[in-house]
Amino acid sequence: MRYNKRPLTFEEQADLLLSRGLQADRERLITTLQNVNYYRLSGYLYPYRQPDDTFKKDTTFQTVWRHYTFDRRLRLIVMDAIERVEISVRTQLIYILTHKTGAFGYAQSKNFPGLNKLDHSRLIDTIKHEVARSKETFVIHFQQKYGDTHNVLPMWMSGEIMSFGCTLTIYNGVSDDIKKAVASYYKVPEKVLTSWLKTLNVIRNICAHHSRLWNRVLGVKPLIPRKNKYPEWHEPVQITQERVFSILTIFSYLLEIIAPHTRWRNRLMDLFDEYPEISRLNMGFPEGWTDSVFWKSKS
C-alpha cells in the first residue's frame, strides 16, 4: 500500500487535535507543536485515544503535557543512574581484565573467547577510531611518548574514550571467569548482570534519543535473580520484567552498592510525589511496591 498522507502545517495539526476532542488553547497548542513534533506528542496522547481516534471526554492538553514533562524528568533521573552504573562496570571490567591479561591484553584476540577474530578486529578498529578523534591531553601525551612502540592505549586509558557499546562487546567477549568476577562485585550471577547490561544499553539509547520511557514495554527484558537464592526479588513484592519498574528497581539495587549515600531514590520518589496523577501501574509498579527492600526508605 502506498503512503499518501501529506505533511500538515502546525495550524492544521492543532486543528486536527482540537477536532478530535482535545481541550486546549489553540495558540498554545500551535506553539508547542512548533517545538515538539506531532508524532512525538502523539505517544503521550495515545492513552486517551478511543477506537474512532477521538479523545476521551475531558482530555486536556495540560494533562497530556504533564505526562510529557514527567517523562522528560524521569529520563534525566534514569540517565544519572546509567552514568554511575556504566562507569562502575567499566571500572570493574578494566581492573579485572588488565590484572589478568595486562595493560594491552584487550588488543589480543586470544583473550576474547566469546568473539571471533573478525569481530575482535572490528572492536579494536572502532576503539582506535574513537581514540584518533579524541583531543584528551592524556591521549596526546601517551602517543608522543610511547606511540613508536604501542599502537593502542593501555586499557585504563582507552576505557575513558570508548563507547558503552565497546564496553559491552568487551564484556561479552571475555572469558566466563572474568564475567563472574565482575558480577560478583554486584552480588548477582553472571547471566543476570549480562542481561541487565543489555537492557541498560537499550534504556540508555531510549533516553539519549529523548524517546518515551514512562509506560514503555521493555523489548529486552532483564533477568530477575532466582527466588531460591535471592528471595528479596520475589517477596514481599514480585519484581517483574516487562516494564520500567524492573529497570528502576535494578538501578536502585545497584546504586546501593556503587553509591550507597546517593539521593537518587529520593529524587525519584520526589518526582512521583510531584506527579501523583501519573499511573504507576502503566510503569509496572505493583501494589505495595514500597514494601520491597529495594524501595524502603532508609532510616
C-alpha positions in Angstrom: 0.0 0.0 0.0 1.3 3.4 -0.9 1.5 6.1 1.8 -0.2 9.2 0.6 -0.6 11.4 3.7 0.7 14.9 3.1 2.6 16.9 5.7 0.3 19.2 7.8 1.0 22.8 8.8 1.4 23.4 12.5 -2.0 25.1 12.4 -3.6 22.1 10.7 -2.0 19.7 13.3 -3.5 21.8 16.1 -6.9 21.9 14.4 -6.8 18.1 13.9 -6.2 17.5 17.6 -8.9 20.0 18.6 -11.4 18.4 16.2 -10.8 15.1 17.9 -11.8 16.5 21.2 -8.6 17.6 22.8 -9.3 20.6 25.1 -6.6 23.2 24.6 -5.8 26.8 23.8 -5.2 26.8 20.1 -2.3 29.3 20.1 -0.5 27.5 22.9 -1.0 24.2 21.1 0.4 25.6 17.9 3.4 26.9 19.8 4.0 23.5 21.4 3.7 21.7 18.0 6.3 24.1 16.6 8.8 22.7 19.1 7.6 19.2 19.8 6.9 17.0 16.8 3.2 16.0 16.4 4.2 12.3 16.1 6.3 12.6 19.2 3.4 14.2 21.2 1.0 11.5 19.9 2.8 8.9 22.0 1.6 10.8 25.1 -1.9 11.3 23.6 -2.3 7.6 22.8 -3.6 6.5 26.3 -6.5 9.0 25.8 -7.5 7.9 22.3 -10.7 6.0 21.6 -11.2 3.4 18.7 -12.6 6.2 16.5 -9.5 8.3 17.0 -11.3 10.9 19.1 -10.1 11.6 22.7 -11.8 10.5 25.8 -14.1 13.1 27.4 -12.4 16.0 29.2 -8.9 15.1 27.9 -7.0 18.4 28.3 -3.7 19.4 26.8 -2.5 20.2 30.3 -3.0 16.6 31.4 -1.1 15.3 28.3 1.7 17.9 28.8 2.2 16.9 32.4 2.8 13.3 31.2 5.3 14.7 28.7 7.2 16.7 31.4 7.1 13.8 33.8 8.7 11.5 31.2 11.4 14.0 30.4 12.4 14.4 34.1 12.2 10.6 34.6 14.7 10.2 31.7 17.1 12.6 33.3 17.0 10.7 36.6 17.4 7.4 34.8 20.4 8.8 32.8 22.1 9.8 36.1 21.8 6.2 37.3 23.0 4.9 33.9 26.1 7.1 34.1 27.0 5.8 37.5 26.4 2.1 36.6 28.3 2.4 33.3 31.4 3.9 34.9 31.3 1.4 37.7 31.0 -1.6 35.4 33.7 -0.3 33.1 36.0 0.2 36.1 35.5 -3.3 37.4 35.9 -4.8 33.9 39.1 -2.8 33.2 40.6 -3.7 36.6 39.9 -7.4 36.4 40.8 -7.8 32.7 44.1 -5.9 32.9 45.2 -7.7 36.0 44.6 -11.0 34.2 45.9 -10.1 30.7 48.0 -6.9 31.1 47.6 -3.3 30.0 47.3 -4.2 26.3 45.6 -7.6 26.7 42.4 -6.3 25.2 44.1 -5.9 21.8 44.8 -9.7 21.6 42.0 -11.9 20.3 43.2 -14.9 22.3 41.8 -13.1 25.4 38.3 -13.0 24.0 36.9 -16.5 23.6 33.4 -15.0 23.1 34.5 -13.1 20.0 35.7 -14.5 16.7 38.8 -12.9 15.2 36.9 -10.7 12.8 34.6 -9.3 15.5 37.6 -8.7 17.7 39.4 -6.9 14.9 36.4 -4.7 14.3 36.3 -3.9 18.0 39.9 -2.8 18.1 39.4 -0.7 14.9 36.4 1.0 16.5 38.4 1.8 19.6 41.3 3.1 17.5 38.9 5.3 15.6 37.5 6.7 18.8 40.9 7.3 20.2 42.1 9.0 17.0 39.2 11.5 17.2 40.0 12.3 20.9 41.6 15.5 21.9 42.2 14.4 25.5 45.6 15.5 26.9 46.4 12.0 28.2 45.9 10.5 24.7 48.3 13.1 23.1 50.9 12.6 25.8 50.8 8.8 25.5 51.1 8.9 21.8 54.0 11.3 21.9 55.9 9.3 24.5 55.0 5.7 23.6 53.5 5.9 20.2 56.6 4.5 18.5 56.1 1.2 20.4 52.4 0.9 21.0 49.6 1.4 18.5 46.9 1.1 21.2 46.4 2.8 24.6 46.5 0.9 27.9 43.0 -0.3 28.6 42.6 2.1 31.6 43.1 4.9 29.1 41.1 3.6 26.1 38.3 2.8 28.5 37.8 6.5 29.1 37.4 7.1 25.4 35.4 4.1 24.1 31.7 4.0 23.9 29.5 1.9 26.2 28.8 -0.3 23.1 32.5 -1.2 23.0 32.5 -1.8 26.8 29.6 -4.3 26.3 31.4 -6.0 23.4 34.5 -6.5 25.6 32.4 -7.8 28.5 30.5 -10.2 26.2 33.8 -11.4 24.7 35.9 -12.1 27.7 36.1 -15.5 29.5 33.4 -16.6 31.9 35.7 -16.3 34.9 36.2 -12.6 34.2 32.4 -12.0 33.8 31.8 -13.9 37.0 34.4 -11.8 38.8 32.7 -8.6 37.6 29.3 -9.9 38.5 30.4 -10.9 42.0 31.1 -7.3 42.8 27.4 -6.6 42.3 26.4 -9.8 44.2 24.4 -11.3 41.3 25.1 -14.2 38.9 26.9 -13.5 35.7 24.0 -14.3 33.4 21.8 -11.8 35.4 24.3 -9.0 35.2 24.8 -9.7 31.4 21.0 -9.3 30.9 20.9 -6.2 33.0 23.7 -4.6 30.9 21.8 -5.4 27.7 18.6 -3.8 29.0 20.6 -0.8 30.3 22.0 -0.3 26.9 18.5 -0.2 25.4 17.3 2.2 28.1 20.3 4.3 27.5 19.5 4.7 23.8 15.9 5.5 24.6 16.9 8.3 26.9 19.7 9.5 24.6 17.2 9.9 21.8 14.6 11.5 24.1 12.1 8.7 23.4 9.1 8.0 25.6 10.0 5.9 28.6 7.4 6.0 31.3 4.9 3.5 30.0 7.1 1.5 27.7 7.0 -2.3 27.5 10.6 -3.4 27.5 11.7 -5.2 24.4 14.9 -6.5 26.0 13.8 -7.8 29.4 16.3 -8.1 32.3 16.6 -11.4 34.1 15.4 -11.4 37.7 17.6 -13.4 40.2 16.1 -16.8 41.1 13.8 -17.0 44.1 15.6 -19.8 45.9 18.8 -17.8 46.2 17.5 -14.3 46.0 14.1 -14.2 47.7 14.1 -10.5 48.1 13.5 -10.1 44.4 10.2 -12.1 44.8 8.9 -11.4 48.3 7.1 -9.4 49.6 7.0 -7.8 46.1 7.5 -9.7 42.9 9.9 -7.8 40.6 8.6 -8.3 37.1 10.5 -7.9 33.9 8.1 -6.3 31.4 8.1 -2.6 32.3 10.1 0.3 33.6 9.6 -0.7 37.2 12.1 -3.6 36.7 14.9 -1.4 35.5 14.3 1.3 38.1 14.4 -1.4 40.8 17.7 -2.7 39.3 19.2 0.8 39.4 18.0 1.2 43.0 19.7 -2.0 43.9 23.0 -1.3 42.0 23.3 2.2 43.3 23.2 0.9 46.9 26.5 -0.9 46.0 28.0 1.8 43.8 27.0 4.9 45.7 25.3 4.0 49.0 24.9 7.6 50.1 23.2 8.8 46.8 19.9 10.5 46.9 18.8 9.0 43.6 16.0 7.0 45.1 14.7 10.1 47.0 14.8 12.2 43.8 12.7 9.5 42.0 10.2 9.4 44.9 10.0 13.2 44.9 9.2 13.1 41.2 6.4 10.6 41.8 5.0 12.9 44.6 5.1 15.9 42.3 3.0 14.0 39.7 0.5 12.0 41.7 -1.8 11.6 38.7 0.7 9.6 36.6 -0.3 6.0 36.7 2.4 3.8 38.3 0.5 0.8 37.0 1.5 1.7 33.4 5.1 1.7 34.6 4.7 -1.8 36.0 4.6 -0.8 39.7 2.6 -3.4 41.6 0.5 -2.7 44.7 2.7 -2.5 47.8 5.9 -1.9 45.8 7.3 0.3 48.6 7.4 -2.7 50.8 10.2 -4.1 48.7 13.6 -3.9 50.4 14.9 -2.1 47.3 12.4 0.7 47.8 12.0 1.1 51.5 13.1 4.4 52.9 16.4 4.5 54.6 16.1 5.0 58.4 
